Amino acid sequence: MNAGDVFCLPSHKEGLPTVLLESLACGTPVVATFVGGIPEVVADGQVGRLVHSRDPREMAACIEEVLETPWDRQQLRNYVAERFSFEVVTRKLLEMYGSVRRDS
C-alpha cells in the first residue's frame, strides 16, 4: 500500500473495513463504495472518494479523479491517526461505556 497511487474497495457489503485504515495510514488515498461503515472512515473528497452507485463508470471516474489529485500523503496519515488510533478509539469506547453506566 505504501507504493500504491490509490486503493480501491468496491464492496457491496462491509462493516468497518480496517484495510481502508491501513491504506490511509500508509498515505494512500482510497476509492470505496458508500456502504456499511465505509462512510465513517472515508471523508469524501478529503481522503479519497466515495462511490454512491454500483455503476462501474462512476467507480472508474472516481479512481481517475483520485489519480489526478495531488494528495498530501502525510495529511492522509494524520487523518487516520487523529480519528482511529488505538488511543483515540479506546478513549471513545471508555466514554461511551461511562455514559451508559451513568445513565442506567
C-alpha positions in Angstrom: 0.0 0.0 0.0 2.9 2.3 0.5 3.8 2.2 -3.2 0.2 2.4 -4.4 -1.3 5.5 -6.0 -4.9 4.6 -4.9 -6.6 1.8 -3.0 -10.0 0.7 -4.3 -12.6 -1.2 -2.3 -15.7 -1.9 -4.4 -17.7 -3.7 -1.8 -21.4 -4.3 -1.9 -21.5 -5.0 1.9 -19.0 -4.0 4.6 -18.7 -3.5 8.3 -15.8 -1.2 9.2 -13.0 -2.3 6.9 -9.6 -2.0 8.5 -8.0 -2.3 5.1 -9.1 1.4 4.5 -7.4 2.5 7.7 -4.3 0.6 6.7 -4.2 2.3 3.3 -4.7 5.7 4.7 -2.1 5.0 7.4 0.3 4.4 4.5 -0.7 7.7 3.0 -2.5 6.1 0.1 -5.9 7.7 -0.9 -8.9 5.4 -1.3 -11.9 4.9 -3.5 -14.7 2.9 -1.9 -18.4 2.3 -2.1 -20.9 4.1 0.1 -21.9 1.0 2.1 -21.7 -0.1 5.7 -19.1 1.6 7.9 -17.1 2.9 4.9 -18.5 6.5 5.1 -17.4 6.6 8.8 -13.8 6.1 7.6 -13.7 7.9 4.2 -14.4 11.7 4.2 -15.4 12.1 0.6 -13.0 14.4 -1.2 -10.8 14.7 1.8 -9.0 11.3 1.8 -10.4 9.8 -1.4 -13.8 9.3 -3.0 -17.0 7.5 -2.2 -18.9 5.8 -5.0 -22.7 6.0 -4.4 -23.8 3.5 -7.0 -22.9 0.1 -8.5 -22.2 1.7 -11.8 -18.6 0.8 -12.9 -18.4 4.1 -14.8 -18.8 6.1 -11.5 -16.2 3.9 -9.9 -13.8 4.5 -12.9 -14.5 8.3 -12.7 -13.7 8.4 -9.0 -10.5 6.4 -9.5 -9.4 8.7 -12.3 -10.2 11.7 -10.1 -8.2 10.4 -7.2 -5.3 9.6 -9.5 -5.3 13.1 -10.9 -5.4 14.7 -7.4 -2.1 15.7 -5.8 -2.6 14.2 -2.3 -0.6 15.1 0.7 0.3 11.6 1.9 1.3 12.9 5.4 -2.1 14.6 5.7 -3.8 11.2 4.9 -1.6 9.5 7.6 -2.6 12.3 10.1 -6.3 12.0 9.2 -6.4 8.3 10.2 -4.1 8.7 13.3 -6.3 11.5 14.6 -9.5 9.5 14.3 -8.7 5.9 14.5 -5.5 5.4 16.6 -5.6 2.9 19.4 -5.6 5.7 21.9 -8.5 7.6 20.2 -10.7 4.5 19.8 -10.0 3.4 23.4 -10.9 6.8 24.8 -14.1 6.9 22.8 -15.1 3.4 23.9 -14.5 4.3 27.6 -16.5 7.5 27.2 -19.4 5.6 25.7 -19.3 2.9 28.4 -19.1 5.5 31.0 -22.1 7.4 29.7 -24.2 4.1 29.5 -23.2 3.3 33.1 -24.1 6.8 34.3 -27.5 6.7 32.5 -28.6 3.3 34.0 
